[in-house]
Each structure stands twice: as C-alpha cells, then as structure tokens.
C-alpha cells in the first residue's frame, strides 16, 4: 500500500468522467482524501487526520473484497445517484 500526500487529489482526465466528477461534487474543495486500489491520496493539510486515513483504509479493504471493477462500479453508481436527473447529459 502507498500513501501519497499532496496539495491536490487525482482527477479524471477523461472529459465525460471529469464532467461527472464536477457535477457530483467529487472535485469539491471539501474532498480531503481518495483511494484507488492500494493507493491512498490525502491532501497535505489532512496529514494528521487519523479518521480520514482509517476511512481510506476501509476503502482499500473494500477493493480487496469486491475487486477493483466491482468497487468502481458501486462507487460510480453512488456518484450518479447523487446527480439531479439527466444532469450528466447537460
């Protein structure tokens, strides 16, 4: 497992995913951490936030149990369900 501390968090480069991320609040200023597989990214200002790290470690375990594809599918469905109806087409 790798933990990365950075001023910014990873952001999708695919235009459609980037649009979805912005509309869902994924790219919001309140997002403090993110994980993908065995990588965890945490904003520098949250370096000492043990609750955040614990939460990201739970997501790592979910990846282990569900597999990457299923975990991503469930995560994207959660984001999609937070969007106003049809807003992905705007």
C-alpha positions, 0 to 999 in steps of 0.5 A: 500500500502507498500513501501519497500526500499532496496539495491536490487529489487525482482527477479524471482526465477523461472529459465525460468522467471529469464532467461527472466528477464536477457535477457530483461534487467529487472535485469539491474543495471539501474532498480531503482524501481518495483511494484507488486500489492500494493507493491512498491520496490525502491532501497535505493539510489532512496529514494528521487526520487519523479518521480520514486515513482509517476511512481510506483504509476501509476503502482499500479493504473494500477493493480487496473484497469486491475487486477493483471493477466491482468497487468502481462500479458501486462507487460510480453508481453512488456518484450518479445517484447523487446527480439531479436527473439527466444532469450528466447529459447537460 
